[in-house]
Amino acid sequence: MATAKPELDPFRAMAAFWSRHGGLLAGKQPEDVVMVVPHSHMFSARDFATMATKRSVRVMHYDCLTAMRAAGEYALEREFVPAS
């Protein structure tokens, strides 16, 4: 039997937390604002997308006091099904 490394302790604590309190998130309404994360630009030689994404999050949270969710540009069709 292998002995678990100490690095596993925080993971176990988080797993126990979500096991106890995960039900509180049931029925949560999604945020009205969505930030599209430009993954294709994050991996280019000139990575301006990471700083722009960080700035967008800070402005929306601190200045606009608006909660938002994020979605990757490649997951938009999967995350947001257009209304018929």
Secondary structure as UniProt FT lines:
FT   TURN            6..7
FT   HELIX           8..21
FT   HELIX           22..25
FT   TURN            26..27
FT   STRAND          33..37
FT   HELIX           39..42
FT   HELIX           49..58
FT   HELIX           59..63
FT   STRAND          68..72
FT   HELIX           73..75
FT   HELIX           76..79
//
